[in-house]
Structure formats: structure tokens, C-alpha cells
Amino acid sequence: MQPSTSVISAYLGVILIWSTTPLGIKWSGEEGISFLFGLTARMAIGCVLAIVAVMLLRIPMGLSRKSVTAYGASALGIYVAMLCAYWGAKYIPSGWVAVIWGTSSVFTGILAQRYLGEPLGLNRILGLLLSVGGLATIFLRSQEAGEQAWLGVLLVLGGVLGQSSTAVWLKWLDAKEHGLMMTASGLLLSLPFFTLTWWIFDGQWPQQIPLRAGLSIVYLAVFGSLLGFSLYYFLINRIEASRVALITLVTPVTSLLIGHWLNHEPLSLTVYLGTGLILAGLASFQWGGRWLR
């Protein structure tokens, strides 16, 4: 059966949002705006919008121990993943952020095998090795992007591990809460920690917010934090997971190109090689078993 126009539109929307999010993160912390202020402002706006959406749609909130634990897990995952991503984006190009973030499905699969008992076949082991090889290629030549680029790679990788761990934790809890409710509760519970982190390590309210930085913050709040998640859950409920997984093969490449075109970020042979290895690893991890059969 051919996908409907709404599914195609949602699919293209997720690709566009996920491709531009790394550059938005980069721009929201530039021009005199600290990355902690940009991050906290995004989460505050996104939190308000998510709560309003939950109220308008009258989505029920589960209050069982499992549900409350899931809300806390979501908040912890958002805090660790976003803090590491924004911090790491200070030191590496936005395209690199997307490429490294693309390995999240591989690390999620490894953790799921350990804690959820999901099978780990030859194709997934090969996918892991290829992805790690791609990360090592980028990391070992990270000086091409600056003296502290290695720190940016490690920070973003820490965010990936934080998100992957949370995904497995939520799968293990199996609270079955609505995706928008999980987003709203996670943002609400994590917002005090973002605010406290900004207040302790920065605490400076910018005298002026440049137009590009301000628009980036609003874009990330509306599209990155709210619309992106909504479209993603829409797709999960309507098409095969394998088709949704294709997005992680597209967005690293599109993010690299967007960062190159709009932010003049360099693209070297090393970056191409590392990206190619990571994408090959993702393909093997997702569909290698079918190919072997």
C-alpha cells in the first residue's frame, strides 16, 4: 500500500527538522549568547508549548509508579543528552554532531541486548565495529576542526550514550504513556536542572539577543522539541520501523551539507570516510540480518 500524503509530509518534515537541528544548536550559542542560556531558553519555551498541547488535546497523565518513573527517566535523558550536545557543539561543526548522533541506534541496540535480552547477530556486531571505526576516524583526526575538537566529539558521544540508555530504560519500564505526555513531563522535570546549571555556571542574562540566535532558539523549541517529536511518533504508529530507521541514514549527510552551505563548515576526506563507515555500520545494524538471509 502506498503511503498517504500526510505520512510522506511527516517523513520529509522529520528529515528536515533533524537535519537542521545541529546547526540550530550551533547558532543558538553564538554571537555573544552562552550555550547554556540558549539551551535553557529552548527548554523553557518547549516546555510551555508541550504543556499547552497536552491540555488542548486532553491527554491523560498516568500516576502509577511505573509512569512516574518513566517521567523521571525521560527528564534525565533529556538533561544529559541535550547538555552534552550543546556543550559539544561549541567545539565541532554542526554536521559532526549529526553524524555522531546517528550512532544512537547502534548503541541502543547493544544496551538492549544486555538489559532487554534482544538478539545481537553477526550483522549487528559488524555494524557496531563499522560505526566505532567511523567514530575513531573522526576522533583521531579531530584536530582538523580545532585543538579542542576531540572534547566536542567525546561530549556529543556522551549525549548519545545518555539518550540510548534512557531509551532502553523506558523500553524496560513499558509505561505506555502518550509520546506528547512523555515529552511534556520530561521537559517540565528537567527544566529546573537546566535553569540551575545555567545559573551556577553562567548566570548572565544577555543584554541583547542577536536575531539569528533568537530565531534559532525559537525554531529549536517549536520544531526541534515539539513538532519533531510529534511527527516522529506519528510515523512510528503508521509505517514500518525499518522505514523510520532510514531517517538516521539520511540526516547525517544532509546535516553535513547544510552546515557546509549555510555555515561554511569544512568537509575533508577524513570526515567523508568516517561518515561513510558510520552509515555502513547503521545499514548493517538495521538491515544486515535480512541481507544475510
C-alpha positions as CSV (number, residue, x, y, z in Angstrom):
1,M,0.0,0.0,0.0
2,Q,1.3,3.4,-1.0
3,P,1.9,5.8,1.9
4,S,-0.6,8.7,2.3
5,T,0.3,12.3,1.6
6,S,0.3,13.0,5.4
7,V,2.8,10.2,6.0
8,I,5.1,11.5,3.2
9,S,4.8,15.1,4.5
10,A,5.6,13.9,8.1
11,Y,8.6,11.9,6.9
12,L,10.0,14.8,5.0
13,G,9.3,17.1,7.9
14,V,11.3,14.9,10.3
15,I,14.2,14.7,7.9
16,L,14.2,18.5,7.6
17,I,13.9,19.1,11.3
18,W,16.6,16.6,12.3
19,S,18.9,17.8,9.5
20,T,18.7,21.5,10.7
21,T,18.7,20.9,14.5
22,P,22.5,20.6,14.8
23,L,23.0,23.9,13.0
24,G,20.3,25.5,15.1
25,I,22.1,24.3,18.2
26,K,25.4,25.8,16.9
27,W,23.7,29.2,16.0
28,S,21.8,29.5,19.3
29,G,25.0,29.5,21.3
30,E,26.9,32.0,19.2
31,E,27.1,35.8,18.8
32,G,27.6,36.5,22.5
33,I,24.9,34.1,23.7
34,S,26.2,31.3,26.0
35,F,25.1,27.8,25.0
36,L,23.6,27.3,28.5
37,F,21.3,30.3,28.0
38,G,20.3,29.1,24.6
39,L,19.6,25.6,25.9
40,T,17.6,26.7,28.9
41,A,15.6,29.2,26.9
42,R,14.8,26.5,24.3
43,M,13.7,24.1,27.0
44,A,11.5,26.7,28.8
45,I,9.7,27.6,25.5
46,G,9.3,24.0,24.5
47,C,8.0,23.1,28.0
48,V,5.3,25.7,27.8
49,L,4.2,24.7,24.3
50,A,4.2,21.0,25.2
51,I,2.1,21.5,28.3
52,V,-0.4,23.7,26.3
53,A,-0.6,21.0,23.7
54,V,-1.3,18.3,26.3
55,M,-4.0,20.4,27.8
56,L,-5.7,21.2,24.5
57,L,-5.6,17.6,23.4
58,R,-6.7,16.4,26.9
59,I,-4.1,13.7,27.1
60,P,-4.4,11.8,30.4
61,M,-1.5,11.7,32.7
62,G,-0.7,8.3,34.3
63,L,0.2,8.5,38.0
64,S,1.3,4.9,38.6
65,R,4.8,4.2,40.0
66,K,5.8,2.9,36.5
67,S,4.6,6.1,34.8
68,V,6.2,8.4,37.3
69,T,9.5,6.6,37.0
70,A,9.2,6.9,33.2
71,Y,8.7,10.7,33.5
72,G,11.9,10.9,35.6
73,A,13.8,8.7,33.2
74,S,12.7,10.9,30.3
75,A,13.8,14.1,32.2
76,L,17.2,12.6,33.0
77,G,17.7,11.5,29.4
78,I,16.8,15.0,28.1
79,Y,19.1,16.7,30.5
80,V,22.1,14.6,29.8
81,A,21.7,14.3,26.1
82,M,20.9,18.0,25.4
83,L,23.6,19.3,27.8
84,C,26.2,17.2,26.1
85,A,25.0,18.0,22.6
86,Y,25.0,21.8,23.2
87,W,28.4,21.7,25.0
88,G,30.0,19.6,22.4
89,A,28.7,21.8,19.6
90,K,30.9,24.5,20.9
91,Y,34.0,22.6,19.6
92,I,32.9,20.8,16.5
93,P,31.0,21.6,13.3
94,S,27.2,21.0,13.4
95,G,27.5,18.3,10.7
96,W,29.7,16.3,13.0
97,V,27.1,16.5,15.7
98,A,24.6,14.8,13.4
99,V,27.0,12.2,12.2
100,I,27.9,11.1,15.8
101,W,24.3,11.3,16.9
102,G,23.4,8.9,14.1
103,T,25.2,6.1,16.1
104,S,22.5,6.2,18.8
105,S,20.5,3.3,17.2
106,V,23.7,1.1,17.3
107,F,24.4,1.9,21.0
108,T,20.7,1.4,21.8
109,G,20.8,-2.0,20.2
110,I,23.9,-3.0,22.2
111,L,22.3,-1.9,25.5
112,A,19.0,-3.6,24.6
113,Q,20.9,-6.9,24.1
114,R,22.4,-6.6,27.5
115,Y,19.4,-5.4,29.5
116,L,16.4,-6.5,27.4
117,G,17.6,-9.7,26.0
118,E,17.2,-8.6,22.4
119,P,19.3,-10.7,19.9
120,L,22.7,-9.5,18.8
121,G,23.5,-11.2,15.5
122,L,26.6,-11.1,13.3
123,N,25.2,-8.2,11.3
124,R,24.8,-6.1,14.4
125,I,28.3,-6.9,15.6
126,L,29.6,-5.9,12.2
127,G,27.5,-2.7,12.4
128,L,29.0,-1.8,15.8
129,L,32.6,-2.4,14.6
130,L,32.0,-0.2,11.5
131,S,30.4,2.6,13.5
132,V,33.1,2.6,16.1
133,G,35.7,2.6,13.3
134,G,33.9,5.7,11.8
135,L,33.9,7.4,15.2
136,A,37.6,6.6,15.7
137,T,38.4,8.0,12.3
138,I,36.7,11.3,13.1
139,F,38.1,11.4,16.6
140,L,41.8,10.7,15.6
141,R,41.7,13.4,13.0
142,S,39.6,15.8,15.0
143,Q,42.4,18.4,15.2
144,E,41.3,19.3,11.6
145,A,38.4,21.2,13.2
146,G,40.4,22.8,16.1
147,E,42.5,22.0,19.1
148,Q,39.6,21.1,21.3
149,A,37.5,19.2,18.7
150,W,38.3,15.9,20.5
151,L,36.5,17.2,23.5
152,G,33.4,18.0,21.4
153,V,33.4,14.5,19.9
154,L,33.6,13.0,23.4
155,L,30.8,15.3,24.8
156,V,28.4,14.5,21.9
157,L,29.2,10.8,22.2
158,G,28.3,11.1,25.9
159,G,25.0,12.6,24.9
160,V,24.4,9.7,22.6
161,L,25.1,7.2,25.3
162,G,22.8,9.1,27.7
163,Q,19.9,9.1,25.1
164,S,20.5,5.4,24.3
165,S,20.5,4.4,27.9
166,T,17.3,6.3,28.5
167,A,15.6,4.7,25.5
168,V,16.4,1.2,26.8
169,W,15.3,2.2,30.3
170,L,11.9,3.4,29.0
171,K,11.5,0.3,26.9
172,W,12.2,-1.8,30.0
173,L,9.6,0.2,32.1
174,D,7.0,-0.1,29.3
175,A,4.8,2.5,30.9
176,K,2.8,3.0,27.6
177,E,2.3,6.7,28.2
178,H,1.4,9.0,25.3
179,G,4.5,10.4,23.5
180,L,3.5,14.0,23.9
181,M,2.9,13.4,27.6
182,M,6.4,11.9,27.9
183,T,7.8,14.9,26.1
184,A,5.9,17.5,28.3
185,S,6.7,15.7,31.6
186,G,10.4,15.2,30.6
187,L,10.8,18.9,29.7
188,L,8.9,20.1,32.9
189,L,11.0,17.9,35.2
190,S,14.3,18.7,33.5
191,L,13.8,22.5,33.2
192,P,14.8,23.2,36.9
193,F,18.1,21.4,36.4
194,F,18.8,23.3,33.1
195,T,18.0,26.6,34.9
196,L,20.2,25.7,37.9
197,T,23.1,24.7,35.6
198,W,22.8,28.0,33.7
199,W,22.6,30.0,36.9
200,I,25.6,28.3,38.5
201,F,28.0,28.2,35.5
202,D,26.8,31.3,33.6
203,G,24.0,33.3,35.3
204,Q,24.4,36.1,32.8
205,W,21.3,37.4,31.1
206,P,22.3,38.6,27.7
207,Q,22.0,42.4,27.2
208,Q,21.0,41.7,23.6
209,I,19.9,38.6,21.7
210,P,21.0,38.7,18.1
211,L,18.4,37.9,15.5
212,R,19.9,34.7,14.3
213,A,20.5,33.3,17.8
214,G,17.0,34.3,18.9
215,L,15.3,32.7,15.9
216,S,17.4,29.6,16.4
217,I,16.2,29.2,20.0
218,V,12.6,29.6,19.0
219,Y,13.0,27.2,16.0
220,L,14.5,24.5,18.2
221,A,11.8,25.0,20.8
222,V,8.9,24.8,18.4
223,F,10.2,22.4,15.7
224,G,13.0,20.5,17.5
225,S,11.4,19.9,20.8
226,L,7.7,19.8,19.9
227,L,6.8,19.3,16.3
228,G,9.8,16.9,15.6
229,F,8.8,14.5,18.4
230,S,5.1,14.7,17.3
231,L,5.8,13.8,13.7
232,Y,8.2,11.1,14.8
233,Y,5.6,9.4,16.9
234,F,3.1,9.8,14.1
235,L,5.3,7.9,11.8
236,I,6.1,5.2,14.3
237,N,2.4,4.4,14.5
238,R,1.8,4.3,10.8
239,I,4.7,2.8,8.9
240,E,7.3,0.1,9.5
241,A,10.1,0.8,11.9
242,S,12.6,-0.1,9.2
243,R,11.4,2.8,7.1
244,V,11.6,5.2,10.0
245,A,15.1,4.0,10.7
246,L,16.1,5.2,7.2
247,I,15.9,8.7,8.6
248,T,19.1,8.1,10.6
249,L,20.9,7.3,7.3
250,V,19.8,10.5,5.6
251,T,20.1,13.2,8.3
252,P,23.9,12.9,8.9
253,V,24.6,13.5,5.2
254,T,22.0,16.3,4.9
255,S,23.3,17.9,8.1
256,L,26.9,17.9,6.8
257,L,25.8,19.5,3.6
258,I,23.6,22.1,5.3
259,G,26.4,23.0,7.7
260,H,28.8,23.4,4.8
261,W,26.4,25.5,2.7
262,L,25.0,27.8,5.4
263,N,27.8,27.9,8.0
264,H,30.8,27.3,5.7
265,E,31.9,24.3,7.7
266,P,34.8,22.4,6.1
267,L,34.3,18.9,4.6
268,S,37.5,16.9,4.5
269,L,38.3,13.4,3.2
270,T,38.5,12.2,6.8
271,V,35.0,13.4,7.6
272,Y,33.7,11.7,4.4
273,L,35.5,8.4,5.4
274,G,34.3,8.5,9.0
275,T,30.7,9.3,7.9
276,G,30.8,6.5,5.3
277,L,31.9,4.0,7.9
278,I,29.2,5.1,10.4
279,L,26.4,4.9,7.7
280,A,27.6,1.5,6.6
281,G,27.5,0.4,10.3
282,L,24.0,1.7,10.7
283,A,22.8,0.0,7.5
284,S,24.4,-3.3,8.6
285,F,22.9,-2.9,12.1
286,Q,19.3,-2.3,10.8
287,W,19.1,-4.5,7.7
288,G,22.2,-6.7,7.7
289,G,20.3,-9.7,9.0
290,R,17.8,-9.6,6.1
291,W,20.7,-9.3,3.7
292,L,22.5,-12.3,5.2
293,R,19.3,-14.4,5.0
